[in-house]
Amino acid sequence: MPGAAAVKAGIAIFAAVAGTAVTMYGQAQAAKAAKGKAAYNAQLNRMDIEQNNRNRAIEKTQDKKRFYLTQEKAANNNMSLDFRFADLESFEYNALLKDYNVAQANTTLEARARGGIYAGNVQAAALKTQMLGTAIGGVGSAAAAGTDTKTGGSLIFN
């Protein structure tokens, strides 16, 4: 019967090695996916930044047109220069405030993009570390499957 035990041990070792390989492959794919997901989300955040900048440029143009129309109307109605100067200060202040708000939003988006990439890299590194643990566990399982529990000797190499 030692031959049957050796066959059973061989099958158990093969199953342990195959299971370990499949698990390690899954962990490698998960690590790759974590990095890919982080990069994709960062790309979306950076696209939002570009869109914010385009929207602000359009808004600036529209604000300037409205301001010039208001100034022209004030000039045609013989409004005082004090009124028009106050309107100019208000216009400039509002423009600076809008620029600041867009810059803050863009800074937040960029930080989110970089943080996401960092988190994806950390997750990928953790999965790669798990792969090492899986490999070590697989070797231990294969070794245990090939060991005679009564004598402690090898079931395959007699």
Helices and strands as residue ranges (DSSP letters): H 2-76, H 81-145
